[in-house]
Amino acid sequence: MVLHHLVIRLSLETTRVLKMGRIVPPETQKKAAEALISGVSEISGIEAEIVEKSSGTSTRSTVSISCPESDWRGLAEMLKEKHGVDYCSMITGIHWPDGGPDKNWEVIYHFLRMGVVDPPIIDGVVEPIDTDPEELAGLQIPLEIEVSICIPETDEPSLASVQDIWAGADWNEKETWDLVGIDFEGHVGMRRVLQPHETPVGFHPLQKQHKLRYHDFEEMYDDAQGFLRKPADAGKIK
């Protein structure tokens, strides 16, 4: 009897591992990406396309969106409420001094639709959720979304915050402001998170006018402790 139960348990665990190792069929994910693009394209000025990416073993369909600054907040709310985009993984801020009057700054939000739900609790025990990727449908299908917003030439770049929509945007918006100087209107508690708090007001190191000098590849890896310094770096702390 004990051996019988052990065989059943091992079979269940093996089935669970097999399910975890499977992926969403590419055609299913592509249809989900097309559905999202169709939805967001209802907003005037939005441009969206499917971008195929590969991890080396499989290809996945991601969504790339270009959004006017004025429509950003509306798009963000739509992504969260109608398309189940539930995670802001990263924000990229870029200063384009030669980008022209319409693209002097750029913010790229990186999102994921993961479809993660709390597992059921039965008699005080948390039960695992075993899902067959091939049976996912609608908003359950995971997607990767990138949204690019260009900001015209200005000395005080800013964009509407989405801190209240995605918790993951909180730190990322702070970091983007700290390093690049792009402010986020409506962000609560904006502050330095990487630069020292006593950093001069208006100094954001990734703005191109500062022309910071970086160590090249060989220096960074062959002289990580800074023992062999160039004359320009003498006496400096690395």
Backbone bond lengths (Angstrom), bond angles and torsions (degrees), N, CA, C in turn:
res aa  C-N    CA-C-N  psi(-1)  N-CA   C-N-CA  omega(-1)  CA-C   N-CA-C  phi
1 M - - - 1.468 - - 1.527 110.74 -
2 V 1.366 114.91 -43.70 1.465 118.91 179.06 1.523 110.21 -62.09
3 L 1.338 116.60 -43.58 1.457 120.72 179.44 1.527 110.67 -63.23
4 H 1.320 116.44 -37.96 1.467 120.92 179.54 1.528 110.73 -62.06
5 H 1.349 116.36 -46.53 1.463 120.11 178.68 1.523 111.58 -64.43
6 L 1.355 116.23 -35.81 1.459 120.12 179.73 1.527 110.55 -64.96
7 V 1.329 116.43 -41.77 1.469 120.81 179.03 1.525 109.88 -62.59
8 I 1.337 116.74 -44.13 1.468 120.23 179.43 1.518 110.37 -61.76
9 R 1.347 117.04 -44.51 1.459 120.54 -178.57 1.525 111.21 -63.21
10 L 1.341 116.31 -43.06 1.461 119.80 178.65 1.515 111.11 -63.38
11 S 1.328 116.48 -36.93 1.463 120.20 178.75 1.517 110.82 -64.83
12 L 1.341 116.19 -41.76 1.467 120.19 178.65 1.519 111.13 -64.63
13 E 1.345 117.13 -42.90 1.452 120.80 -179.82 1.525 110.40 -65.49
14 T 1.343 117.25 -38.97 1.463 120.75 178.77 1.517 110.53 -63.73
15 T 1.331 116.59 -42.20 1.459 121.28 178.08 1.511 110.67 -61.31
16 R 1.345 116.12 -40.05 1.462 120.30 -179.35 1.521 110.51 -65.07
17 V 1.313 117.46 -42.68 1.468 121.20 179.37 1.519 110.57 -63.60
18 L 1.347 116.32 -41.70 1.457 119.44 179.66 1.518 110.82 -61.88
19 K 1.344 116.70 -40.20 1.457 119.72 179.10 1.515 110.85 -65.52
20 M 1.343 116.51 -40.31 1.464 119.86 -178.87 1.522 111.13 -66.16
21 G 1.342 117.35 -30.26 1.448 120.78 -177.12 1.514 113.86 -82.20
22 R 1.329 118.20 -7.94 1.448 121.27 -178.31 1.521 111.10 -87.14
23 I 1.317 116.25 161.27 1.460 121.01 -177.94 1.522 110.34 -121.14
24 V 1.311 114.31 163.19 1.461 119.64 175.41 1.528 108.16 -68.92
25 P 1.324 118.71 130.75 1.469 120.54 179.42 1.527 110.68 -55.49
26 P 1.337 118.08 135.29 1.475 121.45 -178.09 1.523 113.59 -54.33
27 E 1.337 117.09 -39.25 1.460 119.18 -178.90 1.530 111.59 -67.30
28 T 1.343 116.30 -32.45 1.462 120.38 177.53 1.522 110.53 -67.32
29 Q 1.339 116.09 -43.96 1.457 120.07 -179.50 1.527 111.40 -67.80
30 K 1.325 116.20 -35.42 1.465 119.23 179.24 1.527 110.88 -65.76
31 K 1.328 117.29 -40.71 1.457 120.31 177.31 1.525 111.09 -63.66
32 A 1.329 116.32 -37.28 1.465 120.18 177.67 1.523 110.53 -65.31
33 A 1.333 116.58 -40.12 1.467 120.74 178.33 1.525 110.42 -64.60
34 E 1.320 116.54 -41.16 1.468 120.70 178.41 1.528 111.18 -63.43
35 A 1.328 116.51 -37.86 1.461 120.60 179.32 1.524 110.88 -66.23
36 L 1.330 117.02 -40.43 1.465 120.11 178.54 1.523 110.52 -65.86
37 I 1.332 116.20 -43.10 1.466 120.09 179.34 1.518 110.63 -60.80
38 S 1.332 117.02 -42.39 1.457 120.84 178.72 1.519 111.24 -60.59
39 G 1.326 116.45 -38.67 1.458 120.57 -179.09 1.518 112.91 -69.01
40 V 1.340 117.27 -48.74 1.465 119.73 -175.87 1.522 111.55 -72.63
41 S 1.332 117.48 -21.97 1.462 120.59 -180.00 1.521 112.57 -69.51
42 E 1.321 116.74 -8.41 1.460 120.42 175.42 1.524 111.36 -67.01
43 I 1.351 116.40 -22.97 1.459 121.01 177.85 1.527 108.84 -81.78
44 S 1.311 116.73 123.90 1.460 121.13 -179.21 1.529 111.15 -61.62
45 G 1.324 115.96 133.90 1.460 120.68 178.03 1.512 114.29 95.24
46 I 1.342 116.65 -11.95 1.464 120.52 179.52 1.531 109.97 -79.69
47 E 1.319 116.53 133.68 1.458 122.16 173.40 1.525 108.11 -120.68
48 A 1.326 116.72 128.25 1.466 120.25 -177.44 1.519 110.41 -139.24
49 E 1.324 115.40 147.65 1.456 120.77 179.53 1.518 109.85 -150.73
50 I 1.323 115.10 160.34 1.455 121.27 175.85 1.524 108.94 -88.54
51 V 1.316 115.48 132.96 1.461 121.55 176.10 1.526 107.76 -119.77
52 E 1.324 115.58 121.28 1.461 119.92 179.82 1.526 109.55 -83.68
53 K 1.334 115.69 127.56 1.461 121.26 177.93 1.517 108.97 -123.62
54 S 1.327 115.52 152.89 1.454 120.11 -179.13 1.516 110.38 -127.94
55 S 1.318 115.41 138.90 1.458 121.01 176.35 1.526 111.29 -95.44
56 G 1.325 116.00 4.00 1.453 120.75 -178.32 1.511 112.60 103.78
57 T 1.323 116.42 -27.16 1.463 120.20 -179.87 1.517 112.48 -115.54
58 S 1.329 116.45 -22.99 1.463 119.67 -179.37 1.523 109.44 -153.17
59 T 1.313 115.61 157.64 1.461 121.73 179.16 1.520 109.39 -105.09
60 R 1.333 115.78 139.86 1.454 119.75 179.25 1.524 109.19 -129.61
61 S 1.326 115.34 150.18 1.458 121.62 178.88 1.524 109.22 -93.98
62 T 1.337 116.59 121.82 1.453 121.36 176.18 1.528 108.69 -113.49
63 V 1.321 115.72 164.03 1.459 120.85 -178.35 1.523 109.54 -113.47
64 S 1.325 115.84 126.88 1.457 122.10 177.00 1.527 108.41 -112.29
65 I 1.346 116.40 124.90 1.463 121.56 -175.01 1.525 109.78 -123.36
66 S 1.320 115.89 134.29 1.464 122.41 171.99 1.523 107.15 -108.19
67 C 1.334 115.73 123.99 1.464 120.23 -172.34 1.524 111.03 -127.40
68 P 1.330 118.00 131.31 1.472 120.10 173.76 1.533 110.25 -63.36
69 E 1.301 115.63 148.11 1.462 120.86 -178.57 1.534 111.85 -54.70
70 S 1.328 117.18 -40.15 1.459 121.50 -176.09 1.528 113.24 -69.13
71 D 1.337 117.77 -20.93 1.464 121.23 -177.40 1.522 113.32 -102.54
72 W 1.324 116.62 2.41 1.460 120.12 -172.73 1.524 112.69 -61.15
73 R 1.300 117.88 -48.17 1.460 120.64 -176.51 1.543 110.95 -62.61
74 G 1.315 116.88 -42.83 1.461 120.28 178.68 1.518 111.96 -62.96
75 L 1.343 116.46 -40.56 1.460 120.51 178.11 1.521 110.42 -64.32
76 A 1.328 116.88 -43.05 1.465 121.08 -179.15 1.529 111.16 -59.07
77 E 1.317 116.32 -45.62 1.464 120.21 179.60 1.522 111.15 -63.63
78 M 1.332 117.18 -38.37 1.460 120.73 178.59 1.523 110.92 -65.59
79 L 1.333 117.27 -43.64 1.458 120.60 -179.69 1.523 111.60 -59.60
80 K 1.328 115.94 -40.41 1.463 119.39 -178.22 1.529 111.72 -75.85
81 E 1.317 117.47 -48.14 1.456 121.21 -170.91 1.526 113.85 -81.27
82 K 1.337 117.55 -38.35 1.463 120.05 -174.87 1.524 114.45 -101.87
83 H 1.337 116.24 -22.05 1.461 118.26 -174.99 1.527 113.05 -118.82
84 G 1.324 117.46 6.16 1.456 120.53 171.84 1.510 115.67 66.36
85 V 1.342 118.51 23.30 1.468 120.97 178.04 1.526 106.94 -74.60
86 D 1.323 116.55 112.16 1.465 120.17 -167.21 1.523 115.84 -114.22
87 Y 1.335 118.48 3.38 1.470 117.82 -176.76 1.519 111.55 -147.81
88 C 1.324 116.05 127.79 1.471 122.83 172.81 1.520 106.94 -99.61
89 S 1.320 116.74 108.88 1.462 120.51 -173.65 1.520 113.68 -88.59
90 M 1.336 117.44 -29.08 1.461 119.31 -174.90 1.523 109.88 -166.54
91 I 1.330 115.94 155.17 1.465 121.60 173.09 1.523 107.92 -129.54
92 T 1.312 116.07 131.81 1.466 121.68 176.01 1.520 108.73 -108.39
93 G 1.320 116.94 124.91 1.454 121.88 175.97 1.520 109.82 -111.90
94 I 1.339 117.55 134.76 1.470 121.14 -175.85 1.521 110.00 -133.58
95 H 1.315 115.29 137.17 1.467 121.81 173.34 1.525 107.50 -102.36
96 W 1.344 115.62 119.90 1.465 121.35 -179.89 1.539 108.53 -113.82
97 P 1.327 119.67 82.10 1.470 120.20 -178.83 1.529 113.81 -62.15
98 D 1.336 116.66 -24.94 1.462 120.69 179.08 1.532 111.61 -106.82
99 G 1.307 116.32 17.87 1.455 120.02 -176.39 1.510 114.81 -80.02
100 G 1.324 117.53 -7.33 1.454 120.05 -178.89 1.518 111.75 94.81
101 P 1.323 117.41 170.19 1.467 121.63 -174.80 1.519 114.19 -64.76
102 D 1.342 117.95 -24.05 1.465 120.22 -177.53 1.528 113.34 -94.91
103 K 1.312 117.03 -12.92 1.464 120.13 -179.16 1.518 109.62 -141.55
104 N 1.329 114.68 72.04 1.452 120.15 177.53 1.526 111.46 -92.81
105 W 1.336 113.87 -22.60 1.458 122.32 178.15 1.527 108.19 -139.64
106 E 1.332 116.21 156.23 1.463 119.90 177.53 1.524 109.73 -147.09
107 V 1.326 115.00 138.52 1.461 121.45 174.77 1.525 107.63 -121.01
108 I 1.331 116.64 129.13 1.461 121.13 178.04 1.528 108.30 -119.48
109 Y 1.315 115.22 116.50 1.464 121.17 175.74 1.528 108.99 -91.34
110 H 1.316 116.15 135.37 1.461 122.29 177.98 1.531 108.23 -111.07
111 F 1.324 116.03 118.40 1.460 121.53 -175.59 1.520 111.66 -120.40
112 L 1.339 113.85 158.68 1.454 121.71 172.58 1.530 108.81 -132.59
113 R 1.307 115.01 140.30 1.457 119.46 166.13 1.518 105.79 -105.29
114 M 1.331 115.63 107.76 1.459 120.48 -173.32 1.522 112.84 -101.68
115 G 1.329 116.63 -25.85 1.458 118.98 179.56 1.511 113.66 65.69
116 V 1.337 117.45 28.26 1.458 120.79 -178.76 1.527 109.49 -77.82
117 V 1.321 116.71 132.21 1.463 121.99 178.05 1.521 109.35 -126.22
118 D 1.327 116.31 156.17 1.457 120.42 178.06 1.522 109.74 -68.18
119 P 1.323 117.87 135.33 1.469 120.31 179.81 1.523 110.88 -70.49
120 P 1.314 117.18 152.78 1.468 119.57 178.77 1.523 111.53 -70.92
121 I 1.333 115.44 149.67 1.458 121.29 176.43 1.525 107.69 -115.23
122 I 1.304 115.52 116.10 1.457 121.72 -177.77 1.522 109.32 -116.82
123 D 1.334 116.22 119.94 1.472 122.09 -178.15 1.522 111.27 53.28
124 G 1.330 115.34 39.85 1.454 119.98 177.25 1.510 115.01 79.63
125 V 1.319 117.90 3.58 1.469 121.75 -178.79 1.522 109.51 -112.64
126 V 1.330 116.19 128.69 1.463 120.72 177.67 1.524 108.96 -75.38
127 E 1.320 115.65 121.38 1.451 121.04 -178.16 1.535 110.65 -94.74
128 P 1.336 117.42 135.83 1.479 119.84 178.02 1.523 110.97 -68.27
129 I 1.325 115.35 152.96 1.458 121.24 176.21 1.520 108.35 -105.74
130 D 1.315 116.28 111.33 1.463 121.36 178.00 1.525 108.35 -98.32
131 T 1.327 116.44 114.88 1.460 120.96 -177.31 1.521 110.25 -121.80
132 D 1.302 115.73 130.74 1.455 121.02 175.59 1.529 107.73 -83.54
133 P 1.338 118.39 116.37 1.472 120.92 -177.97 1.527 113.48 -54.58
134 E 1.319 116.63 -29.50 1.463 119.90 -178.11 1.528 112.67 -74.63
135 E 1.336 116.03 -11.53 1.457 119.86 -179.63 1.525 112.96 -101.45
136 L 1.332 117.39 0.60 1.463 120.19 179.30 1.523 110.66 -67.95
137 A 1.331 114.73 147.72 1.465 119.31 -179.42 1.519 109.74 -150.21
138 G 1.331 115.75 156.93 1.465 121.01 175.69 1.517 113.43 58.90
139 L 1.330 116.21 -130.26 1.463 121.39 -176.51 1.524 112.75 -75.94
140 Q 1.340 117.24 -3.09 1.461 119.89 176.04 1.525 111.61 -76.19
141 I 1.309 117.24 -19.88 1.468 120.97 -175.29 1.536 109.34 -75.91
142 P 1.323 117.63 120.81 1.471 120.03 -178.42 1.525 111.79 -68.30
143 L 1.340 114.93 145.08 1.462 121.35 178.88 1.520 110.17 -142.91
144 E 1.317 114.45 153.74 1.468 122.43 173.42 1.523 107.42 -112.38
145 I 1.341 116.25 127.94 1.464 120.85 -175.87 1.527 109.61 -128.85
146 E 1.323 116.15 135.83 1.461 121.86 173.14 1.527 108.69 -120.33
147 V 1.320 115.90 131.99 1.463 121.01 179.16 1.522 108.95 -120.52
148 S 1.335 116.00 121.84 1.461 121.86 -179.91 1.519 109.53 -106.43
149 I 1.344 115.81 129.27 1.466 121.44 177.57 1.531 108.26 -125.56
150 C 1.312 116.85 120.97 1.464 121.75 178.51 1.526 109.73 -92.22
151 I 1.330 115.50 142.46 1.462 122.15 -179.85 1.525 108.20 -118.73
152 P 1.337 118.11 129.73 1.471 121.31 -178.87 1.529 112.11 -62.66
153 E 1.302 115.34 168.21 1.460 122.17 -179.29 1.519 110.99 -59.71
154 T 1.325 116.27 126.91 1.457 122.66 -179.80 1.518 109.17 -166.47
155 D 1.321 116.59 155.57 1.464 120.95 176.45 1.524 111.57 -86.15
156 E 1.334 116.61 -10.90 1.465 120.59 -179.13 1.537 109.14 -131.79
157 P 1.322 118.02 72.93 1.472 120.51 -178.64 1.519 111.67 -66.33
158 S 1.324 116.33 140.15 1.457 119.96 178.68 1.519 109.59 -153.39
159 L 1.320 115.19 159.00 1.460 122.49 -178.90 1.518 107.79 -149.68
160 A 1.319 116.58 150.83 1.462 120.03 179.11 1.527 110.42 -61.92
161 S 1.326 116.54 133.12 1.463 121.71 179.37 1.525 110.85 -75.54
162 V 1.351 115.22 150.04 1.461 120.42 172.52 1.530 109.64 -121.96
163 Q 1.312 115.02 24.48 1.464 121.65 178.47 1.528 111.91 -56.20
164 D 1.331 116.81 -35.12 1.466 120.99 -178.17 1.527 112.37 -79.61
165 I 1.321 117.76 -11.29 1.468 121.43 179.89 1.519 110.93 -95.76
166 W 1.338 116.79 -45.27 1.460 121.13 179.40 1.528 109.37 -125.29
167 A 1.312 116.37 123.51 1.461 120.78 178.65 1.526 111.42 -59.83
168 G 1.343 115.99 -32.20 1.460 119.76 -179.60 1.515 114.05 -65.70
169 A 1.342 116.80 -16.68 1.467 120.00 179.47 1.525 111.69 -77.87
170 D 1.321 117.73 -15.85 1.468 120.76 -175.03 1.525 111.91 -59.23
171 W 1.318 117.34 -62.42 1.461 120.92 -178.84 1.530 110.64 -65.46
172 N 1.329 116.74 -41.14 1.466 119.84 -175.24 1.526 112.58 -64.42
173 E 1.332 118.22 -37.04 1.464 119.76 176.63 1.526 110.45 -69.28
174 K 1.316 117.04 -37.81 1.474 120.07 176.44 1.525 110.72 -61.51
175 E 1.323 116.26 -45.95 1.464 120.71 -179.17 1.527 111.61 -63.61
176 T 1.334 116.74 -40.83 1.462 121.00 179.66 1.521 111.21 -63.93
177 W 1.331 116.89 -41.54 1.470 119.45 177.10 1.527 110.47 -66.57
178 D 1.327 117.18 -44.21 1.455 121.97 -177.04 1.526 111.43 -59.15
179 L 1.336 117.25 -45.79 1.461 120.84 -173.83 1.528 113.92 -89.39
180 V 1.336 116.80 -36.17 1.468 119.92 -173.20 1.530 112.38 -107.79
181 G 1.349 117.60 -25.01 1.454 119.37 178.33 1.513 114.70 90.52
182 I 1.342 117.83 11.14 1.458 120.71 176.14 1.523 108.11 -86.49
183 D 1.319 117.16 119.35 1.456 121.56 -177.65 1.531 109.75 -85.47
184 F 1.330 115.42 160.06 1.462 120.80 179.98 1.524 108.87 -127.02
185 E 1.322 114.82 108.66 1.462 120.89 -175.75 1.522 110.69 -64.20
186 G 1.329 115.68 128.25 1.454 120.86 179.14 1.517 113.95 91.53
187 H 1.325 117.85 -1.84 1.463 121.22 178.68 1.523 109.46 -72.57
188 V 1.323 115.91 126.87 1.465 120.87 -178.01 1.532 109.90 -91.51
189 G 1.336 116.17 127.75 1.457 120.45 175.58 1.513 114.74 80.92
190 M 1.313 118.23 31.12 1.462 120.52 179.50 1.533 109.87 -61.75
191 R 1.318 116.10 133.15 1.467 120.92 -178.88 1.524 110.00 -162.91
192 R 1.337 115.72 168.47 1.455 121.07 175.08 1.530 109.31 -67.65
193 V 1.334 116.25 136.64 1.459 119.25 177.78 1.531 112.34 -125.05
194 L 1.335 117.66 -18.85 1.456 121.25 177.57 1.526 111.64 -119.23
195 Q 1.325 116.71 -39.82 1.456 120.44 176.69 1.531 109.82 -79.57
196 P 1.331 118.15 152.66 1.468 120.22 176.75 1.527 111.05 -58.15
197 H 1.317 116.49 148.49 1.468 120.39 -178.07 1.527 111.88 -63.35
198 E 1.334 116.75 -24.79 1.461 119.76 -179.56 1.535 112.07 -86.75
199 T 1.331 118.23 7.69 1.469 121.93 176.64 1.529 109.76 -55.65
200 P 1.321 119.15 134.13 1.469 121.20 -178.65 1.526 112.53 -54.80
201 V 1.304 115.94 140.97 1.460 121.36 177.37 1.532 109.46 -59.59
202 G 1.310 116.91 132.73 1.463 121.19 179.18 1.516 114.43 93.22
203 F 1.359 117.26 -8.47 1.469 119.38 179.44 1.528 109.42 -92.27
204 H 1.328 115.02 119.20 1.460 121.86 176.82 1.528 106.33 -133.95
205 P 1.324 118.13 109.02 1.469 122.34 -164.88 1.521 116.60 -60.08
206 L 1.331 119.00 -22.90 1.464 119.17 -177.57 1.520 113.24 -92.38
207 Q 1.319 117.11 8.70 1.461 119.18 169.61 1.521 107.98 -77.36
208 K 1.310 115.93 133.52 1.472 120.63 -167.26 1.530 114.26 -65.53
209 Q 1.340 118.69 -22.62 1.466 118.58 -176.91 1.530 112.39 -67.79
210 H 1.331 117.40 -16.84 1.465 119.19 -178.32 1.519 112.04 -74.87
211 K 1.340 117.36 -24.87 1.463 122.42 177.14 1.529 111.77 48.92
212 L 1.329 115.36 53.56 1.463 120.05 178.69 1.520 110.32 -64.54
213 R 1.311 116.13 144.82 1.461 121.13 -179.61 1.524 108.90 -95.00
214 Y 1.335 116.48 123.22 1.450 121.08 -178.72 1.522 110.35 -106.25
215 H 1.326 115.33 149.51 1.459 120.20 174.13 1.522 108.46 -75.67
216 D 1.330 115.87 145.90 1.454 118.12 -179.55 1.530 110.37 -82.66
217 F 1.322 115.34 179.93 1.459 121.49 -172.86 1.532 112.21 -56.83
218 E 1.354 116.13 -47.99 1.453 119.64 -175.23 1.526 111.28 -62.97
219 E 1.321 116.41 -40.16 1.463 119.18 -179.72 1.521 111.58 -64.36
220 M 1.317 115.66 -43.94 1.456 120.13 -175.58 1.529 111.60 -63.58
221 Y 1.342 116.85 -37.14 1.455 119.11 -173.70 1.527 113.71 -101.02
222 D 1.317 117.46 -28.01 1.457 119.44 -179.45 1.520 112.02 -92.62
223 D 1.315 116.91 -17.15 1.462 120.40 -177.89 1.530 108.98 -138.12
224 A 1.316 114.60 56.59 1.467 119.58 -173.35 1.519 113.00 -61.06
225 Q 1.335 117.33 -28.89 1.463 120.06 -178.64 1.522 113.07 -90.64
226 G 1.325 117.68 -4.14 1.457 120.36 174.95 1.516 115.40 78.08
227 F 1.346 117.18 27.19 1.460 118.74 -178.91 1.525 112.18 -74.18
228 L 1.331 116.04 -31.23 1.457 120.20 179.33 1.519 108.09 -103.75
229 R 1.290 118.26 98.92 1.445 122.05 -172.65 1.522 111.52 -105.91
230 K 1.330 115.17 147.05 1.451 119.72 170.59 1.521 108.08 -74.26
231 P 1.322 117.37 155.23 1.477 119.41 179.95 1.518 113.17 -52.29
232 A 1.336 116.97 -36.65 1.452 119.48 -177.88 1.523 112.70 -67.37
233 D 1.346 116.42 -18.09 1.450 120.83 -176.91 1.527 113.16 -104.48
234 A 1.287 117.17 1.97 1.460 120.44 -177.44 1.529 110.60 -57.32
235 G 1.316 114.83 130.87 1.466 119.52 177.16 1.513 114.62 83.00
236 K 1.307 117.55 -3.53 1.458 120.05 -179.08 1.523 110.85 -91.38
237 I 1.318 116.44 150.21 1.466 121.28 176.46 1.507 108.41 -89.53
238 K 1.297 116.78 127.11 1.462 121.18 -177.28 1.528 110.06 -84.35
